[in-house]
Amino acid sequence: MENASYTTLSRQSGLMREMSVIANNIANANTTGYRQEGIVFSEFIRSIEDAPSLSMASARARATSLQPGTMTQTGGSLDLAIDGQGFFLINTPNGDRLSRAGHFMPNAQGDLVTADGHPVLDAGGAPLFVPGGAANISVAPDGTLSADGQLLGQVGIVKPSAGTQIVRDDGVHFRADGPIEPSFDARVRQGFLEGSNVDPMTQIARMIEVQRAYEMGQSFAESENERIRNAMRTIIK
């Protein structure tokens, strides 16, 4: 296979990955706390003396947008949104995770959990408890949680430390590949939820661009394949 074919195939593969990411963004445009993703293209170049050079594209790295989403007032006493940089600290079966999705509720045992049943952790990494039958639940801007005037704890708001990268674990959960630290600048807004930061129109426009680029690459690959076939027929004759 010639270098042009390798280059085209690597580009097509990257465009397919980007199309998958865009489709996932659009599907989660209304998911609370979802962060938009994008694909990062890179170039691999091989240059050897007295040999043809080779350039190939790679699109395996993903970039997550941390731009805030739109906040919607719900009035729910345990619906929380973060104003500023930071994440809620959630305990999942795979370990502690970061999330901007703040739709919480008490479970049967009184633990504060996410919609998936994962415990919400306090600033020290311990689960938060909400007593059953509490009539007045209050969450202060610094995350301090109280019920009927009784202090219960502080909702943990954290952020990655300098040099720490975050990796998407699933739709709204992220894994930190290094240390995290408290986010003192962030503020908690009770009775609000932060929506997805996906711009559906921009994503649809990009999907069309990727589709056209893929079709162009497909046309080139077919033309290149036909050129090679014609050359082989000429040699055989």
Buried (B, 14 or more C-beta within 10 A) or exposed (E): EEEBBEBBBBBBBBBEBBBEBBEBBBEBBEBBBBBBBBBEBEEEEEEEEEEEEBEBBBBEEBEBBBEBBEBEEBEBBBBBBBBEEBBBBBBBEEEBBBBBBBBBBBEEEBBBBBEEEBBBBBBEEEBBBBEEEBEEBBBEEEBBBBBEEEEBBBBBBBBBEEEEEBEBBEBBBBBBEEEBEBBEEBBBBBBBBBBBBBBEEEBBEBBEEBEEBBEEBEEBBEEBEEEBEEEEEEEEE
